[in-house]
C-alpha cells in the first residue's frame, strides 16, 4: 500500500476519533496532515472527506469562517473525486450546520438542499445520512417547518431501528428532542434529550454530550417543575466544564 496514502487515511480516522474523544487540537493536527498528504498524491476523495471532518471540528470550536473555508475547499476537491456525490453530500451537511450556527438560515437551507440532492443521486448511504438527517431536522426546525422536520425525524427513527447502534439512537433522540422543544412540548423534549445524553456518554462523544446537557438545562429552566432549577444548574455546569475542556468557543 502506498505509504503516503496509508498515512493520510490513518490520520483522517485518527482526527475523527480524537474529535469525538474531545482532543480537538490533536484532531485538527491529524486532519490537516491528512489533507496535505491527500493533496500531494492527488487523492481527491480522501482530501474532500478530510476537509469535511476538519470543517466539522472548526465549526464545533466556533471557528465558523475558517470552517466554511475548509468545507468550500473540500467541495472543490469533491468535484473531481471518484466518490463525488458521497463527498458532496457530507460536505454540504456539515456546511448546513456551519451556516445555521452562524445564523445564516438561507445559506444553511441552500447547503442542505444541495446535500439532499447529492444523497438522492447516489441512492443514500448510512454515513451520509448520519450527517444529513440531523442537519435537515435542525434547518427545518429553525425555519419553523415542523411538518418537514417530522418527516426527517421519522427517517432517523427508521434508520436508528435498522442499525440499532448507540450512535444512531443518540442522534434520533437528540433530533426528536430538538423538534419537541421547538414545538413547546417540554415534557416530551426533556426525556428525549436525557436519553440522547446517556447514549452519547456511552459512545464517549463529549461534544454532543455537552450539547445535550445545554439543551436539558434550558428546558428545565423554562419548565420550572419541582427541582428543575437545581437540576438545570447542574446540567449547565457540566456542559460548561466539557466545553471549556474541549476548547469550544
C-alpha positions, -999 to +999 in steps of 0.1 A: +000+000+000+013+035-009+029+049+023+015+084+019-020+072+012-019+049+042-007+076+065-033+101+051-061+075+057-049+068+092-046+105+101-081+111+088-096+084+110-074+095+139-087+130+135-123+118+136-117+097+167-097+125+185-126+149+178-152+125+193-130+119+223-126+157+229-090+160+219-096+188+194-060+201+190-048+166+181-078+162+158-070+194+139-033+185+136-042+150+123-068+162+098-045+190+085-018+164+078-043+141+062-055+169+038-019+178+029-009+142+022-040+136+001-033+167-019+003+157-026-008+123-040-039+138-058-064+117-039-094+140-042-120+118-024-097+115+006-090+152+006-127+161+005-136+138+034-107+150+055-119+186+048-154+176+058-141+163+092-118+193+098-147+217+089-168+200+115-141+204+141-137+241+133-175+246+134-177+230+168-150+252+181-169+283+169-144+290+141-172+294+116-154+314+089-124+290+090-147+260+090-167+274+060-134+280+041-123+244+048-156+230+036-155+251+005-120+237-003-135+203+003-162+210-023-136+219-048-118+186-042-150+167-043-159+180-077-130+160-092-134+130-069-145+094-078-169+095-049-182+129-059-218+125-048-209+109-014-183+135-007-205+165-016-235+151+004-213+150+036-197+184+029-230+201+024-244+185+055-217+200+077-219+233+058-256+235+066-247+231+103-219+257+100-242+283+084-270+275+108-246+281+137-236+314+120-273+325+119-273+324+081-305+304+076-308+309+038-273+296+033-280+267+056-311+258+036-292+260+003-264+238+016-289+213+029-308+212-004-276+205-023-267+178+002-300+161-001-298+162-039-264+145-038-277+119-013-306+111-036-282+109-066-261+081-050-290+063-035-284+072+002-258+057+025-257+054+062-227+076+067-241+104+046-275+102+063-259+103+097-248+138+088-277+149+066-307+138+086-299+156+119-289+187+099-322+186+080-341+184+112-322+214+126-327+235+095-364+228+092-369+235+129-351+268+125-374+276+096-404+267+117-413+240+092-422+214+118-440+191+094-409+187+072-388+183+104-411+155+114-405+137+081-368+137+086-372+126+122-392+096+110-363+087+086-340+089+116-363+067+136-363+041+109-326+041+104-319+040+141-341+010+144-324-007+115-289-002+127-297-003+164-264+014+173-260+037+202-247+065+179-278+064+157-301+061+188-284+091+203-289+112+171-325+101+169-334+111+205-315+144+201-334+153+169-367+143+185-358+165+215-349+194+193-382+192+174-403+187+205-386+217+223-393+239+193-429+230+194-431+238+231-436+202+242-412+204+271-423+172+289-416+153+257-384+170+248-367+166+281-367+128+283-355+127+246-325+148+255-318+129+286-318+096+267-297+112+239-272+124+265-269+090+281-263+074+247-236+100+237-219+094+271-219+056+262-203+064+229-178+088+245-189+117+223-182+145+247-192+174+223-227+160+217-230+152+254-223+188+263-248+200+237-275+177+251-267+190+287-271+225+275-305+217+260-315+199+292-306+229+313-325+253+290-356+230+291-355+227+329-351+265+333-381+270+311-403+243+326-395+251+363-411+220+377-400+209+413-362+205+414-359+217+378-338+248+387-313+229+407-310+201+381-307+228+354-278+244+372-260+210+375-265+202+338-254+237+328-222+235+349-214+200+335-218+213+299-197+244+306-169+222+320-169+200+290-170+229+265-141+245+284-121+213+283-128+209+246-118+245+238-152+253+222-160+290+218 
